[in-house]
Amino acid sequence: MAMLDTDARDHERLRALGYKQELSRVLSLFDNFSVAFSYLSPVVGIYSIFVIGLGAGGPRYIWTIPLVVLFMTLVALVFGELASEYPLSGALYQYGKYNVGPRYGWFVGWIYGFALLATVASVDSGIVSYVTSLSNIWFKTNLNPANHVTIFCVVAVVIVLSAIMNSVGAKILGHVARFGVYVETVGTFGVFIALAIKGFHHNLGYLFTTQGVQFQKTNPFAVNFGGHWLTGAALVAILANVYIFYGFESAGDIAEETVDAGRQVPRAMRNAILYGGVASFVLVLGLLLAIPHTGISSIVTGGIPLILASLPSWLQDFFLVMVIIAFFSCGTAVMGAGSRVTFALARDGAVPGANVLRRVTATHKTPRNAIIVATVVPFLFLLLVLINPAKPVHVLWFYYPANVNALFALVSFATSGIYLSFFLTVLGSFIAKRRGWRPSGSFTLGAWSTPVTVAGGLYLLVMLADIVWPSSLSSGRAVLFNYGWITLLVMAVIVLIGALYEALARPDRRTTPTESDRLNPSSVGD
């Protein structure tokens, strides 16, 4: 009876927002949390950029983890209010549409959706070195992870497999994500325990040292922070964690497939960011304390495998398999989120081919055509791996370094696009509250709503500026993250393309009339 009441409440809320139940509502709280956590994926994030964080900030960079987690928790609380009020597929797009207006929401959806699909390609490309390493160990192959054909083939297989997992039903997506949570738990706490048993090489005091990274002559990347750690190295090192701690919002992207979404989605968001923070801190803690006495320069060169080399070979292989599964689970979760944003936009008639992309399969109740888009677009992004200039490219004040393939540059856009869409969403919530909107869902922050929204918005704005700020290519930020002007340029191009399409086609005029149109006309933009 309780389940029937919950289903009725979910269907009624969806109807009140102008939609009917088309997707299969089969995901539990743990399923929803698992998708969000698999997207956030501490294992994927740390195995991808631990070396950069270490090289930029030294062992002390670990203390940027709780700082980022704290402020992103504030953002998760704001999103929780919005998800409880508007438990709809498409999450950020819907929040912007209802809080400010269809045009504003469309821009948020465009930026967020584009960033999600770019993330699919960037995450899946990160799996290549681990797949080739395992293949070379187990099957005595001689695969080169830097070879363009190898990268394309491995990532292509992963994208197709993720598409299949998404197409056969939300429940399967939930199962894949659940397995990903188990793997992430083993891959974080398990590595820490294994390294602790083997014996750490440093005591806790090591975590408060910089190992001279703030000085160019002792920095492993030879980047120049002018001898300043807090106002130089730390501002770049923190990005190693800024690039990890998002993805929790994907719990809202699959809200229409989650039972009792108004209550469960906010909980899943909070749990994903908090558990992700704990797991990340534990893994980084273990890796730092186990760094060999050869120093951090050797780790920057040899990576995490050099730290794990002290473990038995069978255990190294086991953790390698865990990493590969974590990458796959993460990519599958991101594709699921991206396809739901595409579906949400199509259902409102806000993208080309909307009538096709909004279709839901009768058998599995999934937006299969939207999933196809979320498969094809990452394939197109994957082609960027073939763009790898042998010489630096210098046009006006834009400078692209040699031997950096364009797919790497896309990784920075994926993060900057996410943070821009996050900021616009929090800003939209603030605007709505200034206009008189008061959250009335199952989860609200009460009197803390506005202060938390302001603090979360300011954090996102500062971190967005830190990500895209164009600095000299001799600086740490440019060398390690945004390649000078490149990330800002890519983001500007994506926004301008969206603005051109929006100005010519005005997709916001085709969106379904919203609840806020009926109940609070003053909250809707043009």
Secondary structure, 3 states (H helix, E strand, C coil): CHHHHHHHHHHHHHHHCCCCCCCCCCECHHHHHHHHHHHHCHHHHHHHHHHHHHHHHCHHHHHHHHHHHHHHHHHHHHHHHHHHHCCCCCCHHHHHHHHCCHHHHHHHHHHHHHHHHHHHHHHHHCCHHHHHHHHHHHCCCCCCCCCHHHHHHHHHHHHHHHHHHHHCCHHHHHHHHHHHHHHHHHHHHHHHHHHHHHCCCCCHHHHHCCCCCCCHHHCCCCCCCCCCHHHHHHHHHCHHHHCCCCCCCHHHHCHHHECCHHHHHHHHHHHHHHHHHHHHHHHHHHHHHCCCCCCHHHHHHHCHHHHHCCCCHHHHHHHHHHHHHHHHHHHHHHHHHHHHHHHHHHHCCCCCCHHHHCCCCCCCCCCHHHHHHHHHHHHHHHHHHHCCCCCCEEECCEEECCCCCHHHHHHHHHHHHHHHHHHHHHHHHHHHHHCCCCCCCCCCCHHHHHHHHHHHHHHHHHHHHHHHCCCCCCCHHHHHHHCCCHHHHHHHHHHHHHHHHHHHHCHHHHCCCCHHHHHCHHHCCC
